[in-house]
Amino acid sequence: MSNTNFLDDFVDLEPFAADAGRHPRTVRRWLKQPDGLPYTRIGNRILIHVPTAREWLMKRMHRPAPRRQRRAVPAAAEIGAS
């Protein structure tokens, strides 16, 4: 049997929240969303699989919308000339 622990890629909720720069309550809200952060529970411990959490966060990255060209507003003189 190998010496690697199969839980090496998992962290508890509080250290995960600290690493993410978020309060544990925020992470708990993420867990409860309909398409929330995946986690597992062993006893009372909430464990988060870091590679899966990284993928979950990457799917939620926002990309800026392309800038739309503003339409030119006709001057008042042009409106009255027609």
N, C-alpha and C positions, 0 to 999 in steps of 0.2 A: 504494500500500500504506500502511496506517495505521502510526503510530508506536507503537501499543500492543503490548506483548509478550504473547503468548498464555499465558505462564506467570505473569502478574501475580497470579493468584488462588492460586498454589501456593507453599508454603514447604517448606524442608528439615525433616527430622524434628527436629533439635536445637532450632531456633528455635520450632517448633510446641510441643515439649515445654516449653520455657521459658515461652512465652505461656500454656500450659495449667496451669503450676505443677506439672508432673509430671516425673519423671526420664525420660530417653530410653528406659531399659529398660522402663518402664511402657508407654510409647507403642508400643514394639516388641511387647509382649505384646498390646496392643489390635489390632495389625495381624494377629496370628496367630490370633485368635479365629475360630470358624466364621462368625460374622456380624460380623467385625472391621471396624476403621476402614479405609475405602477409601483406597488410595494408588496411586501409579504410580512406576515406576522408570525413570530415564533414566541409563544407565550404572550407576555405583555409587551414584548419588544416589536417596534415597527422598524423593519429593515428595508432599505432602499438599495436596489441594484444600480450601482453608479453608471455602468455603460448604458443601461436602459433609460435611466433618468436623463443622461446626456442626450440621447436620441429623442426623448420626449420633449426636452427643451428646444432642441434644434428644429423640430417640426413647428414650433410656435414662434419662430423668428419672424419678425415683421420686416418686410421690405418696403422701402419708400415707394409710394405711387409715383409714376412718371408725371412730371410737371406738365400741366395742360397749358396750351397757349391761350392767353386771354383774348377774347374777341374785342375788337376795337368798337368803342361806343361812338356812334355818330355825334358829331358836334351839333349844338342847338341850331346853328345856321343851316346845316345840311338837312335837318328834319323839316324846317319851315320852308325850304326851297322846293320841296316836291309837290 
